[in-house]
Amino acid sequence: MKQVLIDRYGPPEEVARCAEVPDVGVPAAGEVVFDVLLFPINPADISFCRGTYRLKPALPATPGAECVGRVTAVGAGVSHVKPGDLVINLQRENWAQQRRVKADDVIAVTAGMDLQQAAMLRINPPTALLLLTDIVELKPGDWVIQNVANSAVGRLVIRLARQRGLKTVSVVRRESLFTDLRRLGADACVVDGPDLAEQVRAQTKGAPVRLGLDAVSGRATARLSSAVSDGGVICNYGSMSGEDPVMPRGALTSGGQALVGFILGRGLARRSLDEIRAIYADLGRQVAEGTLSAPVDRVYPIEEIKAALAHAQQEERSGKILVALSAPVRQSCLR
Ligand SMILES: NC(=O)c1ccc[n+]([C@@H]2O[C@H](COP(=O)([O-])OP(=O)(O)OC[C@H]3O[C@@H](n4cnc5c(N)ncnc54)[C@H](OP(=O)(O)O)[C@@H]3O)[C@@H](O)[C@H]2O)c1
């Protein structure tokens, strides 16, 4: 079978290659084997290849925080999924044609769900949800501000916030995104810059902004903080700038703001398996209905993993870069 391997840490398009490796074999008791159909390239996968992610396994290593697959065999004692089911995998190393994993790590998704959206269900939808539920107790009418608002997470935050009656300020790098984000449900859109606080005040008419969601880091964190009210919370959950967040001391001391961090793994680890399955059942239903989605820019075949990785690092993409593990799956995405 084919599997993406990195032999050293460095520029993703240089260090990743599509290798031929032995198949995974048959499932033991309590295991599931599935064919991977599609996977997205996320910012965390890019960091993983560069060696700047929090996990840095011994080499050679296989990236891949998420995927969608179809079960081909189950071991003794496995009853919650069966051959033919579409599944997502809660474990990593998914950039391969087959996976053999513990049964509790796979979650069945609605049959017939759009494969591209199913491939992106595992990480960004629950991240957007927990950013709105786990950081600050928010009530309808409260304002939330977020940067990277046109990212997959950002778009999901807009939709999920709207469902809860929350108001969102979307901070982006170019004005041409405003119409699209407003159509999604963004209440206010602004271009990031030194005057962010004034721009936001003008849009919110001075209403307090209780939560700031930051995935840029560096000075962008300080700019977001300038638009959040005294006593509000800035939650850092990513670093598209590659820097650490910079927080003005005065905002922490006189302003009483708090800077906290979020990572999905920790958010889910606090929950039981039943609660996790319930979260994915609800988000999966919304993805299947088309209420939640992330745009896709292009789908590459696994043999072109280097080109796919180069594309995933370009600015101003019109959506995610996905990789198909077989020609028929890629063809179905092109239709
Ligand atoms: N903590 C967690 O558990 C967790 C989970 C999921 C995701 N994340 C983080 O969430 C963020 C978004 O992930 P995603 O998968 O939704 O991303 P994505 O869809 O791949 O989009 C990336 C976004 O980053 C923006 N961007 C890139 N470089 C930037 C820079 N230097 N300054 C400002 N914006 C920049 C892009 O804007 P343009 O369109 O202007 O290029 C685009 O909106 C990432 O930082 C990711 O690591 C964290």
PDBQT file of the ligand as one rigid body, heavy atoms in Angstrom, charges set to zero:
ROOT
HETATM    1  N1  LIG A 401      -5.715  24.149  18.953  1.00  0.00    +0.000 N 
HETATM    2  C1  LIG A 401      -6.387  23.254  18.249  1.00  0.00    +0.000 C 
HETATM    3  O1  LIG A 401      -6.820  22.212  18.757  1.00  0.00    +0.000 OA
HETATM    4  C2  LIG A 401      -6.620  23.517  16.798  1.00  0.00    +0.000 A 
HETATM    5  C3  LIG A 401      -7.466  22.682  16.064  1.00  0.00    +0.000 A 
HETATM    6  C4  LIG A 401      -7.696  22.993  14.729  1.00  0.00    +0.000 A 
HETATM    7  C5  LIG A 401      -7.074  24.071  14.145  1.00  0.00    +0.000 A 
HETATM    8  N2  LIG A 401      -6.224  24.823  14.895  1.00  0.00    +0.000 N 
HETATM    9  C6  LIG A 401      -5.569  26.001  14.334  1.00  0.00    +0.000 C 
HETATM   10  O2  LIG A 401      -6.551  26.820  13.748  1.00  0.00    +0.000 OA
HETATM   11  C7  LIG A 401      -5.951  27.596  12.729  1.00  0.00    +0.000 C 
HETATM   12  C8  LIG A 401      -6.798  27.495  11.476  1.00  0.00    +0.000 C 
HETATM   13  O3  LIG A 401      -6.774  26.144  11.025  1.00  0.00    +0.000 OA
HETATM   14  P1  LIG A 401      -7.612  25.726   9.714  1.00  0.00    +0.000 P 
HETATM   15  O4  LIG A 401      -7.386  24.304   9.462  1.00  0.00    +0.000 OA
HETATM   16  O5  LIG A 401      -8.990  26.231   9.883  1.00  0.00    +0.000 OA
HETATM   17  O6  LIG A 401      -6.847  26.656   8.639  1.00  0.00    +0.000 OA
HETATM   18  P2  LIG A 401      -7.038  26.768   7.056  1.00  0.00    +0.000 P 
HETATM   19  O7  LIG A 401      -8.442  26.487   6.674  1.00  0.00    +0.000 OA
HETATM   20  O8  LIG A 401      -5.959  25.957   6.423  1.00  0.00    +0.000 OA
HETATM   21  O9  LIG A 401      -6.762  28.314   6.814  1.00  0.00    +0.000 OA
HETATM   22  C9  LIG A 401      -5.568  28.937   7.208  1.00  0.00    +0.000 C 
HETATM   23  C10 LIG A 401      -5.871  30.387   7.498  1.00  0.00    +0.000 C 
HETATM   24  O10 LIG A 401      -4.753  31.035   8.055  1.00  0.00    +0.000 OA
HETATM   25  C11 LIG A 401      -4.636  32.340   7.483  1.00  0.00    +0.000 C 
HETATM   26  N3  LIG A 401      -3.229  32.722   7.584  1.00  0.00    +0.000 N 
HETATM   27  C12 LIG A 401      -2.154  32.060   7.105  1.00  0.00    +0.000 A 
HETATM   28  N4  LIG A 401      -1.014  32.677   7.463  1.00  0.00    +0.000 NA
HETATM   29  C13 LIG A 401      -1.386  33.783   8.167  1.00  0.00    +0.000 A 
HETATM   30  C14 LIG A 401      -0.665  34.833   8.797  1.00  0.00    +0.000 A 
HETATM   31  N5  LIG A 401       0.680  34.870   8.799  1.00  0.00    +0.000 N 
HETATM   32  N6  LIG A 401      -1.381  35.815   9.398  1.00  0.00    +0.000 NA
HETATM   33  C15 LIG A 401      -2.718  35.784   9.421  1.00  0.00    +0.000 A 
HETATM   34  N7  LIG A 401      -3.460  34.801   8.855  1.00  0.00    +0.000 NA
HETATM   35  C16 LIG A 401      -2.798  33.823   8.236  1.00  0.00    +0.000 A 
HETATM   36  C17 LIG A 401      -5.147  32.180   6.064  1.00  0.00    +0.000 C 
HETATM   37  O11 LIG A 401      -5.586  33.422   5.597  1.00  0.00    +0.000 OA
HETATM   38  P3  LIG A 401      -5.496  33.889   4.054  1.00  0.00    +0.000 P 
HETATM   39  O12 LIG A 401      -6.717  33.341   3.384  1.00  0.00    +0.000 OA
HETATM   40  O13 LIG A 401      -5.499  35.374   4.184  1.00  0.00    +0.000 OA
HETATM   41  O14 LIG A 401      -4.221  33.343   3.462  1.00  0.00    +0.000 OA
HETATM   42  C18 LIG A 401      -6.307  31.206   6.300  1.00  0.00    +0.000 C 
HETATM   43  O15 LIG A 401      -7.451  31.905   6.715  1.00  0.00    +0.000 OA
HETATM   44  C19 LIG A 401      -4.523  27.061  12.559  1.00  0.00    +0.000 C 
HETATM   45  O16 LIG A 401      -3.640  27.874  13.272  1.00  0.00    +0.000 OA
HETATM   46  C20 LIG A 401      -4.607  25.700  13.208  1.00  0.00    +0.000 C 
HETATM   47  O17 LIG A 401      -3.353  25.248  13.696  1.00  0.00    +0.000 OA
HETATM   48  C21 LIG A 401      -6.000  24.582  16.195  1.00  0.00    +0.000 A 
ENDROOT
TORSDOF 0
